[in-house]
């Protein structure tokens, strides 16, 4: 379980602010976590503003808030995926003293100092896509990241006929989860698919669809016999699929990766993309908020805990990282089940 004394200190600090506000109509609105109307405030800080992935997470935030009267949830981010802008966003939030910050880091390492300041000020911090982060009560993953990378390789290998070269694109070389997926895929290939090889180290798309498109064109030109691509950022396979489509390689190239139907689903029609993998960001956002609420209520995040969110009914504690927990929430979207995922 998460270190008991640390959780209790954070939980007491946040919960005390809420309790004091409830006891006095004249409570200071600058008190931790209490807004002008006495609501408990929670802020979700994501990688960048806009985009289908984080717009979907905001849907989940508001659904969760609707089920928790008296709680206001907002979502914010920089206008690009730079570490500096995310740090600046959190720095600006600390004086506002929300009860909790739920954070999807661009670079977990870069946020350690600012998240430490947030925790020291009494703000509960919960993260997502940040295994190994130190300054968070808990990091909630949709699944075991290494196993997810292996699952993506299994999916790609089935499409490729268990042989050929592939490239792996990540949003950034500093996004921890993306790079764990890439390593998990490479390990699975080495273990189970000896005739599959990766052409290069993971390639950064800078969380940008146009960049993914341009770099895929370069990869195709450099490796004309390439048979597969895996994308990590939600925009990667949209850019990869567009380049594959323009090259007329739909029947010769397999494309698998993390995304949403709204971002990449149209490219399933002609095989420019073969399989969309991932998880529902709305549910991931809700899982973070629920974990934060439990901590604020004085509970500890423990192995086997039910967060009351589909896919997170029995979270597993990482045996090597005490504050890392993961659910069983990955999904696989193909043309024949696309309508089952309306986001």
N, C-alpha and C positions, 0 to 999 in steps of 0.2 A: 504494500500500500504506500501511498505518498506519505512522506515523513509527517508523523502525527502532530508534533508540536508546531511545525510550520503551517500546516493547514489550519490548525485551531487558531493560531494568531491571526492569520489573514481572514478567516471566517468571522472571528469575533470582531475584528476591526470593521469589516463591511456591515455585519449584522447590527453592530451597535449603532452605526450611523442611521440605519433604517429604523431601528427601534426608537431612537430619540426623536426622529422626525414624526413618527406616528404618535408619540406621546404629547407633542406640543405643536399647536397650530402656528406658533410663532417661531418654529425652528428656522435657523439660518439657512437660506437656500444654497449657500456655498458648502454646506456640510456634505461629506462624501456620499455620493450616490443619490442625492435628493434634489429634484428639480424645483422650479418655481411653484408648482402646484402640489408639491409633496410626493411626486412620483419617484419611484426608484429608476435610475437611469443606467442603461448598459449600452456600450458602444462596440460595434463590430468593425475592426480595422482590417481592410482587405488589401490585396496586392496593388490594385489599381482601380480607378473609378470607371464605371460603365462595363460593357461587355456582357454577353449572355450568361457566363458562368456566375459572376458575382451579382448580376441582377436577379438570377434565380436564388442565390443565397439570401438576398434581401427579402424575397417572397417568404422564405422560411422564417426569417427573423420576425416579420410582421405577423405571421401565423402564430408563432410562439408567443409573441407579446399579447395578441388577442386572447390567448388562453391564460394569461397571467395579468389580470386587472391590476392597475397601479404600477405597472412596469412599462417604461418607455424604452424602446430599442431603436437606435439609429445606426447607420452604416456610413463609413467614410473611408477615403483613400486619397492618395496623390493622383495626379493626372497622368502619371506614367509609373512603370514598375521599378523605379530607382530606390535603392536602399535609403538614400538621403531624404527623399520626400516622405517615405514611410516613417522614418525617425522623427521628422519634423511634425508630422500629423500627431504622433503619440506625445511628443513634447508639448504640443498645444493642448492636448486633452488632459494631461495630468493636473494642471491648475483648476480645471473644471470639475475634477473629482467625481467621475462616474463611479457607481458601485463596482462595476466590472468592465474589463476590456476583454473582448474575444478577438484574437488576432490571427491572421493568416500571413506569416512573414514572407517577404521576398528573400531575405537572407536571415535566418535565425541568429547567426553569430553577430550580425550587425545590430540586432535589437537588444542584445543582452543588457547593456548598460541602461537604456531607456526603460526597459521593462522592469529592471531592478528598482529604478526610481519610482515607477508606478506602484510596485508592490510595497515599497517602503512608505509610500503615502497612504496605504490602506486600501488600494484598489486590487480587487481579485483579478488575476490574469489567467486566462485559459487560451491555449493556442491550438492550431490545426495545421497540418502539413509542416510540422517542425520537430521531428523526432530528435531527441538529444538536447533540446533547449533547456536551459537551467532556470531561468527566471520566469517560471510559470508554475502554478499549482499543478496543472495537468495539461498534457498535450493529447488531444482526442483525434485519432486517426480513423478513417472509414474502414481500414483494414490493415493487416500487417503489410508494410510497404514492400518488403523483399518478396513476399509471397505474391503480391499483386504484379510485380515485375515478371515473376515466373509465369503467372497466368497470362500476361500479355504475350510472352514468348510462345507459350503453348498455342495460343490463338493464331499468332503469326505463322508458326511452324506448320500448323494444320493447313493454312492457306498456301504456304510455299511448297508443300510436299516434302517437308523436313530437310530441305537443302537450299543452298544459295547464300548470297550476301545480303546484308541489311544495314540500314543506318538508323541511329536512334537520336531523335531531337528532343531537347529539354528547353524549358522556358529560360533557364539561366544556369550557369555552372555553379551558382550559389544556392539554388532552390533545393533544399535538402531532400525532400520527398522525391522530386523528379530524378535526382541522381541515384537514390536508392532503388527506384524502379528500374533504371537503366542497368544498374549493377545486378539486380535480381534477374533481369532478362538475360544478361550475359552469362551469369552463373547457370541458369537453366539450360541455355544453349550448350554450354560446355559439358554439362552433366548428361543431357538427354538427346541432343541434336548435334552430333559431331560434324555433320556436313553443313551446318549453318555457321557463318562467321560475320562479325561486325566489321565494316569497312574502315571505321575511324572511331576515335573517342566520341563521347556524346557531343552533339553540335547545338550551340545555343541559338534559339530563335528570338531571344529578347522579348518573349511573350507577345510576339507581333506576327499576325498572319502573313503580311506582306514579306517580312523577313524570312519566315518559314518557306514561303513560295520561292523566293529568290535562291535560297540556299539549297532547296530541293533541285532546282534547275541545275545548279552547279554540281550537285552530287550525281545527277543523272548523266551530265556531260563527262564527269571524271570516271564514273563507274557505269558504263553503258549496260553491263549485264546485271545490275542490281535488281533483286527480286522483292525486297521488302523494306518497309519503313515502319517505325514505331514513333509516335508523337506523345509528348508528356503534357505540355501546356494545352489548354482548351482550344487554342487557335491553331495549334501545330498541324493537325491532320487536315484542317480546312485548306491551309496553304499548300501542304504536301499533295493533297488530292487534286487541287487545281493544276499544279505542275504536272502531275501524272496524266490528268485529263488532256491538257494541252499537248503533251507528247504522244498521246494516243496509246498509252501503255496500260490502260485499265485491265486488259486481259493477261498481262505479263507481270504486273507488279501488285503486291499485297500491301495494303495500308491499314494499320491497326493503331488505335491510340485513344487517349483520354480526351473527351469532349462532351458536348451536348447535342441533341438532335437539332436544336435551333441554329447552332453554329455550323454543323457539318452534315446534318442529315440528308440534305439535298444531293450530296455527292455519293450517297449509297445507291442511288437509282441506277447508275451505269457502271458501278464497280470502281469508280475513282477512289472510294474508300470502301473497305470491306467490312470492318467491324469497329463500332464505337464502344470503348470500354470506359469505365469510370464509376461514379457514384453520384447521388443526387445532392448538389450543393445546398439545397434548401434544408435537407435533413442534417447535413453536416453542421450548418449554422445553428440549427435547433439543438443538436447534441452539445455544442459548445455552450450555448446559453443555459441549457439545463444543468450542465456540470457546474457552471458559475453559480447558478441559483442554489444548488445543493451545498456548495462551499459556503455561500453567504448564510445559509440556514444552519451552518455548524456541522455539516456532514463531511465525511472523508470520501474521496474518490478511491474505490477499491476494486480489486479483481472480481469479476462476475457481476458488478453493479448493473442494474437496469436503469438506463437513462430515460426510458419511456418514449424513445424515438425508434421508428422502424430501422432495423439493422444495427442498433445499438442497445438491444435489450439485455445483452450479457457481455459487457466489454471485457477484454483480456488485458491484463497488465503485462507489459514487456518485462521478461525476466532479467534483462540487462539494464534497462533504463526505468527507474522507479516511477517517474512521473509520466511515462508514456503508456497510453491505453489505446486499443483499437477495437473496432467493431467488426461486423461481417456484412459489409454493405456494398460490395462491388456489384456492378451490373454489366450486361453485355447486350448491346443494341445492334441489331441487323435489320435489313430491309423488311424482313417478315414480321418483326415485332416493334417496328418504329412507332406505331401509333400508341403503344403502351406507355410511352414516355413523352408526355406533352410539355416539354420544356427545352 
